[in-house]
Amino acid sequence: MQQHKITTYIIAALLMATAGCKKGLNYTPEVFVAQPQVFKDQAGATAAVTGIYTQLQTLKKSDYALIGIIGTDEARCTYQSQGYGDYWANVTGLDVYDIKFGSQNYQLSGFWQDCYIGIANANAAILGIPGASIADPSVRNRLLGESRFMRALFYFYLVQLYGDIPLRTETTPFSAGVKRTPVKDVYALIVSDLQFAIANLWAKSKNPGIGRASVEAAKALLGKVDLTLGNYNDAKAQFEDLINNNNLTLLPDYTQLFDGQHENNSESLFEIQYSTDAGNSQGLQNLFGSYAGPGIPGSAFNSHTPGAGGTVVMATSFYSDTVFDKANDKRYLASIWPHRYDGNGNTMDWWVDPGLPTIKKYDISSSDIDIYNSGKNLYYLRAADVYLMYAEVLNELGQPGAALTPLNKVRNRAGLQNLETVWGHTPTQTELRTELLDERTRELGGEGWRWFDLKRTGTLVARVKRYNNPRAYYVPINGPGDPHPAQNISDKNNLYPIPLNELQTNSALSLNDQNPGY
């Protein structure tokens, strides 16, 4: 089933198959079928595995995609978003860590549920594939590798966000009550899954369908897991293997990454597939409220929808005004809209938040339908992330000088000189820690990794308090009172609360199993 983008089938609690083969991810179920029927042969097993990708597509196509982006030093909710009703107050709660940041938050419980549906799909495939009639053992193992890669991906999200979590595997009935499993044991399964994936997945160049997990993606994700765990020597080995043996490359032009015309490119290691076919699009421009205007001279983005976009998320002043070298860094105009525009293409600088900078990466292109229906893919892993993680690992191993090589590769693509040239000296380990954290937001801003980066480096609370602060933008227009929500983040927010629904319906848990402070 090879074409421009893979077609997906979904297997939820029961496995579901779909008919047809469209460009993009098709997740509309048409027929319920029993598990033995799905895993009868290679075609059925392939369809079932392809269905696992559907859940990631669903997870990242709307407001759940804001988890990892808002509530950080690079993106925040606008002050008026709380006034859109209870649903959007729950979204805003993830940014300001207020009373809505609790076990009944729709976003937190929905993200949890969608991840576990993806895990259930992967478990079903891992259980069913060995019994399928598949002549080529390498195909069987590749399908198992894809399933275990995706299970690791979902568990990696959950364990970072929620800490100890119920660990459901292919031998655990999904309806069974399962206690919270210690973080170290969850990570042990993640590492085991990714090691199996590395041994059995095919290289990008040999994959039978664009968008499937590859050995390159598995190596990158395992390196990220090792980095998160502080296993720096293991991470170093993973990144060096990937860089030296898997033709890791950067696109020459950063703006090409987000123009909608260079999807599944040489830099991309794994990306989430979308199309404008019915049910397969994503609507993130509406959330990021870019109010795209007539375009900026020299920019690849000359949107045809002036005035379009909601007003929910915007860049922090740190991300849009502070961290970039605006005169020289090519990533600035590819990442940020300095202004918003009304329906006539006029700037809206007269209206507080809606006139302030927004994140541009999700702007629709000329081939999209509208702000609610974009076919642009979303990156999960790309080469620049690997180079920056490799630099971080080398620095943590006490090699800041060596770390400059991968860091400067990313900087040079952005049009910047080597860091040691600009600074006039080789940075110390402490200096480079801060610089690498800043460089990650320049390169990867708005792509979903910031919350996890801040948590990993132990800087979440301090940087959110310092930079996710609307007061940095303007003097309140109505006197001393500030209409923006205040930041309430504290150490407890390094973990999300376990959803109340899980505590009530999982027979192995009680309300006492909640994370501390909630």
C-alpha positions in Angstrom: 0.0 0.0 0.0 2.5 2.5 -1.1 1.6 6.1 -2.1 2.3 9.7 -1.1 1.0 9.3 2.4 -0.1 6.1 4.2 -3.7 5.3 4.5 -4.8 4.4 8.1 -7.1 1.9 9.6 -8.1 2.1 13.2 -8.2 -0.7 15.8 -9.7 0.4 19.1 -11.1 -1.8 21.8 -12.2 -4.0 18.9 -10.2 -4.0 15.7 -11.8 -2.0 12.9 -11.1 -2.0 9.2 -11.8 0.6 6.6 -12.4 0.4 2.9 -10.7 2.6 0.3 -7.2 4.0 0.0 -6.9 7.7 0.1 -4.1 10.1 0.2 -3.6 10.8 3.9 -4.8 9.1 7.1 -8.2 7.7 6.8 -9.6 6.9 10.3 -13.3 6.6 9.6 -14.4 3.1 10.7 -16.8 1.3 8.5 -16.9 -2.3 9.7 -16.2 -4.0 13.0 -14.4 -7.3 12.7 -13.0 -9.8 15.2 -9.3 -9.9 15.9 -8.7 -13.3 14.2 -10.1 -12.0 11.0 -7.8 -8.9 11.1 -4.7 -10.9 11.7 -5.5 -13.7 9.2 -2.8 -12.6 6.7 -0.3 -10.0 5.8 -2.8 -7.6 4.4 -4.9 -7.7 7.5 -1.9 -7.4 9.8 -0.6 -4.4 7.8 -4.0 -2.7 8.0 -4.1 -3.2 11.8 -0.6 -1.8 12.3 -1.4 1.1 10.1 -4.4 1.8 12.4 -2.1 2.5 15.3 -0.8 5.6 13.5 -4.4 6.9 13.4 -4.4 7.5 17.1 -1.3 9.7 17.0 -3.0 11.6 14.1 -6.1 12.1 16.3 -4.0 13.1 19.3 -2.2 15.9 17.5 -4.8 17.3 15.1 -6.6 19.7 17.5 -6.3 21.2 21.0 -4.6 18.1 22.5 -1.6 19.1 20.4 -1.1 22.1 22.7 0.2 19.8 25.5 3.9 20.3 25.4 3.6 23.7 23.8 1.6 26.0 26.2 2.5 26.4 29.8 6.1 27.0 28.8 8.5 29.8 28.1 7.7 29.8 24.4 3.9 29.8 24.1 0.9 30.9 26.2 -2.8 31.3 26.1 -4.3 34.8 25.4 -6.1 36.4 28.3 -9.4 36.4 26.5 -9.3 32.6 25.9 -10.7 32.0 29.4 -13.8 33.9 28.4 -14.6 31.5 25.6 -16.4 29.1 28.0 -15.6 26.2 30.3 -14.0 24.1 27.6 -11.4 26.7 26.7 -10.9 27.6 30.4 -9.7 24.0 30.7 -7.2 24.6 27.9 -6.0 27.9 29.5 -5.6 26.0 32.8 -2.8 24.0 31.2 -1.0 27.3 30.6 -1.5 29.2 33.8 -1.7 26.1 36.2 -4.8 27.4 37.9 -7.7 25.6 39.5 -8.6 24.1 36.1 -5.3 22.2 36.1 -6.8 19.3 38.0 -7.9 15.7 37.6 -11.2 16.7 35.9 -9.5 18.8 33.2 -10.9 17.7 29.8 -7.5 18.1 28.1 -5.6 16.0 30.6 -8.1 13.2 30.6 -8.6 13.2 26.9 -4.9 13.1 26.2 -4.6 10.2 28.7 -7.4 8.3 27.1 -6.2 8.8 23.5 -2.7 7.5 24.4 -4.2 4.4 26.0 -6.3 3.7 22.9 -3.1 3.9 20.9 -1.5 1.5 23.3 -4.5 -0.9 23.1 -4.2 -0.9 19.3 -0.5 -1.6 19.5 -1.0 -4.4 22.1 -3.6 -6.0 19.9 -1.1 -6.0 16.9 1.7 -7.4 19.0 -0.5 -10.2 20.2 -2.1 -10.9 16.8 0.8 -10.6 14.3 2.7 -13.8 15.3 -0.3 -15.9 14.2 -0.8 -14.2 10.9 0.0 -15.9 7.6 3.0 -13.8 6.5 5.6 -15.6 4.3 8.5 -13.2 4.8 9.8 -13.1 8.4 11.3 -9.7 7.9 7.9 -8.3 7.1 6.4 -9.9 10.2 9.2 -8.5 12.3 8.9 -5.1 10.7 5.2 -4.9 11.5 5.9 -6.0 15.1 8.7 -3.3 15.2 6.2 -0.6 14.1 3.7 -1.7 16.7 6.3 -1.6 19.5 7.7 1.7 18.3 4.2 3.3 18.5 3.6 1.7 21.9 6.9 3.2 23.2 5.9 6.6 21.8 2.6 6.7 23.6 4.1 5.4 26.9 6.9 8.0 26.6 4.3 10.7 26.5 2.4 9.3 29.5 5.3 8.6 31.8 6.8 12.1 31.3 3.4 13.8 32.0 1.9 11.6 34.7 4.8 9.7 36.3 3.8 6.2 37.6 1.1 4.9 35.3 -0.8 1.7 34.7 1.4 -0.5 32.4 -0.8 -2.4 30.0 0.9 -4.9 27.7 -0.3 -7.4 25.1 -0.8 -9.9 28.0 -3.0 -7.5 30.0 -6.7 -7.4 29.2 -7.5 -3.8 28.6 -10.6 -4.0 30.8 -8.5 -5.3 33.8 -7.7 -3.1 36.7 -4.0 -2.3 36.7 -2.1 -0.5 39.5 0.3 2.4 38.8 3.7 1.0 37.7 6.9 2.7 38.8 8.4 5.1 36.3 11.6 2.9 36.0 9.5 -0.1 34.9 7.6 1.9 32.4 10.9 3.1 30.9 12.2 -0.4 30.9 9.4 -1.4 28.6 9.9 1.7 26.4 13.6 0.9 26.0 12.9 -2.8 25.3 10.3 -1.8 22.6 12.6 0.6 20.9 15.5 -1.8 21.0 13.3 -4.4 19.2 12.2 -1.7 16.8 15.8 -0.8 15.9 16.6 -4.4 15.3 13.6 -5.1 13.0 12.4 -1.9 11.4 13.4 -1.0 7.9 15.4 2.0 6.9 13.5 5.1 5.5 14.7 4.3 2.0 13.2 0.7 2.1 9.9 1.4 3.9 6.9 0.3 1.9 4.9 3.4 2.8 5.8 7.0 3.6 5.0 7.8 7.1 5.8 4.5 8.7 8.2 4.2 11.6 11.8 3.5 10.4 15.0 2.4 12.1 16.2 6.0 12.0 13.1 7.1 13.9 13.6 4.4 16.5 17.2 5.3 17.1 16.3 8.9 17.5 13.5 8.2 20.0 15.7 5.8 22.0 18.4 8.5 22.2 15.8 11.0 23.4 14.6 8.5 26.0 18.2 7.9 27.2 18.8 11.6 27.4 15.6 12.0 29.4 16.8 9.3 31.8 20.3 10.9 32.1 21.9 7.8 30.5 24.3 10.0 28.6 26.7 7.4 27.4 23.9 5.3 26.0 22.4 8.4 24.3 25.7 9.3 22.9 26.1 5.9 21.3 22.6 6.1 19.8 23.1 9.5 18.3 26.5 8.7 16.9 25.2 5.5 15.3 22.3 7.5 13.8 24.5 10.4 12.6 27.3 8.2 11.2 25.4 5.3 9.8 22.0 6.6 8.7 22.7 9.5 6.5 21.4 12.2 8.8 20.9 15.4 6.9 19.4 18.9 7.3 17.3 20.6 4.6 19.4 23.6 3.3 16.6 26.1 3.9 14.8 26.2 7.2 11.7 27.7 5.8 11.1 24.7 3.6 10.3 22.7 6.7 7.0 24.5 7.2 5.9 25.6 3.7 3.7 22.5 3.1 5.7 21.7 -0.1 8.5 19.6 1.4 6.8 17.0 3.5 8.5 13.7 4.4 11.8 15.3 3.5 15.4 14.1 4.1 15.5 15.9 7.5 12.3 14.3 8.7 12.7 11.1 10.7 9.1 10.6 11.6 6.1 12.9 10.9 2.4 12.7 11.5 0.5 12.4 8.2 -2.4 14.6 7.2 -4.3 15.5 4.0 -7.3 17.5 3.0 -9.3 14.3 2.4 -12.4 14.2 4.6 -11.6 13.4 8.2 -7.8 13.4 7.6 -7.0 17.1 8.2 -5.8 19.1 11.2 -6.9 22.5 12.3 -4.0 24.0 14.3 -3.9 27.3 12.6 -7.2 28.2 14.2 -5.7 27.5 17.6 -2.6 29.5 17.0 -4.5 32.4 15.8 -2.0 33.6 13.2 -4.4 36.0 11.5 -2.2 35.5 8.5 -1.8 38.6 6.5 -0.3 39.5 3.1 3.0 38.0 4.0 6.4 39.3 4.9 8.8 40.1 2.0 11.3 37.3 1.6 9.0 34.9 3.6 7.8 31.6 2.2 4.5 32.2 3.8 2.1 34.5 1.8 -1.1 33.2 3.2 -4.3 33.5 1.2 -6.5 33.8 4.3 -6.0 37.3 5.9 -7.8 37.7 9.1 -8.2 33.9 9.7 -7.5 32.2 13.0 -8.8 32.0 16.5 -7.3 33.7 19.5 -6.2 30.9 21.9 -2.4 30.6 21.7 0.3 33.1 21.0 4.1 33.3 21.4 5.6 34.5 24.7 7.7 37.7 24.5 10.7 35.5 25.3 10.2 33.4 22.1 9.1 36.1 19.8 11.1 39.1 20.9 14.1 37.9 23.0 15.6 34.6 22.1 16.2 35.3 18.3 18.8 37.3 16.6 16.1 38.9 14.4 18.5 40.5 12.0 20.5 37.3 11.2 18.6 34.2 12.2 16.6 32.9 9.3 14.3 30.9 11.6 12.7 34.1 13.0 10.5 34.9 10.0 9.8 31.3 9.4 8.6 30.8 13.0 7.0 34.1 14.1 4.3 36.5 12.7 5.4 39.8 14.2 1.8 41.1 13.7 -1.7 40.0 13.2 -4.0 41.2 10.5 -7.7 41.8 10.1 -9.8 40.6 7.2 -8.6 43.5 5.1 -4.9 42.7 5.7 -4.4 45.6 8.1 -2.4 45.1 11.3 -4.3 44.6 14.5 -1.7 46.1 16.8 -4.4 48.2 18.5 -5.9 45.3 20.4 -3.6 44.0 23.1 -3.1 40.2 22.7 -4.5 39.8 19.2 -2.0 42.4 17.9 1.0 40.6 19.4 3.3 38.0 17.7 2.1 34.5 17.0 3.6 31.2 16.0 3.7 30.8 12.2 4.6 27.2 11.7 1.0 26.0 11.5 -0.2 28.5 8.9 -2.0 26.9 6.1 -0.6 26.8 2.6 -2.3 27.5 -0.7 -3.2 23.8 -1.1 -5.2 23.7 2.1 -8.9 24.1 2.5 -9.2 26.6 5.4 -7.8 27.1 8.9 -9.8 24.1 10.2 -8.8 21.7 7.4 -5.1 21.7 6.7 -3.3 18.7 5.1 0.1 19.8 6.4 2.0 17.1 8.2 3.4 17.6 11.7 6.9 16.7 12.7 7.5 14.3 15.6 11.3 13.8 15.1 13.7 15.5 12.7 17.5 15.6 12.3 18.0 19.1 13.8 16.5 17.8 17.1 19.0 14.9 17.0 22.0 17.2 16.5 20.9 19.4 19.4 20.3 16.4 21.7 23.7 15.1 20.7 25.2 18.4 21.7 23.4 18.3 25.0 24.7 14.8 25.7 28.3 15.8 24.9 28.0 18.8 27.1 26.6 16.8 30.0 29.6 14.4 29.6 31.9 17.3 30.1 32.8 17.9 26.5 31.4 21.4 25.7 34.0 21.9 23.0 32.9 18.8 21.2 29.3 19.8 21.6 29.9 22.8 19.4 30.2 20.7 16.3 26.5 19.5 16.2 25.3 22.8 17.7 27.0 24.8 15.0 25.6 22.6 12.2 22.1 23.7 13.3 23.2 27.4 13.8 24.9 27.6 10.4 21.8 26.3 8.6 20.0 29.2 10.3 22.5 31.7 8.9 24.4 32.2 12.1 28.1 32.0 12.8 29.7 29.4 15.0 28.8 30.1 18.7 32.5 30.3 19.8 33.1 32.9 17.1 30.2 35.1 18.2 31.1 34.7 21.9 34.8 34.9 21.4 35.5 31.9 23.6 34.5 28.3 24.0 31.6 28.2 26.4 31.7 26.5 29.7 29.4 23.5 30.5 27.1 25.8 32.5 27.0 28.5 29.8 26.3 25.9 27.1 23.4 24.3 29.1 21.5 27.6 29.0 22.5 28.3 25.4 21.3 24.8 24.2 18.0 25.3 25.9 17.6 28.6 24.1 18.7 27.0 20.8 16.1 24.3 21.1 13.3 26.9 21.2 14.8 28.8 18.3 14.9 25.6 16.2 11.9 23.6 17.6 9.6 26.3 18.9 6.0 25.3 18.8 6.7 21.7 17.7 5.6 20.1 20.9 8.8 19.4 22.8 9.2 22.5 25.0 7.4 21.3 28.2 9.4 18.1 28.1 12.7 19.9 27.5 12.1 22.2 30.5 11.0 19.3 32.7 14.1 17.2 31.7 16.5 20.0 32.5 14.8 20.9 35.8 13.9 24.4 34.6 10.1 24.2 34.1 8.9 26.1 37.1 11.6 28.8 37.0 11.4 29.5 33.3 7.6 29.5 33.2 7.5 32.0 36.1 10.1 34.2 34.4 8.9 34.1 30.8 5.3 33.0 30.5 4.2 36.3 31.8 1.8 38.6 29.9 2.9 41.6 31.9 6.2 41.6 30.0 4.3 42.8 26.9 2.4 46.0 28.0 1.2 48.3 30.7 -2.4 47.4 31.6 -4.8 49.6 29.7 -7.4 49.8 32.5 -5.2 51.1 35.3 -3.3 49.0 37.8 -5.4 45.9 37.3 -4.1 43.2 34.9 -6.7 41.3 32.9 -4.4 38.4 32.2 -4.5 35.2 34.2 -1.7 34.9 36.7 0.9 32.1 36.7 0.4 29.6 39.5 3.0 27.0 38.6 4.8 25.1 41.4 6.9 22.0 41.8 3.9 19.8 41.8 3.2 20.7 38.2 6.2 18.8 37.0 3.6 16.0 36.9 0.1 16.2 35.6 -2.8 14.9 37.7 -4.1 11.4 37.1 -7.5 11.9 35.5 -10.4 11.4 37.9 -12.1 9.0 35.5 -9.1 6.6 35.6 -9.1 6.7 39.4 -12.9 5.9 39.5 -13.0 3.2 36.8 -9.7 1.4 37.2 -10.6 -1.2 39.9 -7.0 -1.3 41.0 -6.8 2.4 41.8 -8.5 4.7 44.3 -8.5 8.4 44.9 -5.5 8.0 47.1 -3.4 7.1 44.0 -3.4 10.7 42.8 -0.2 12.5 42.2 1.0 14.7 45.2 -0.6 18.1 45.5 -3.8 17.4 43.4 
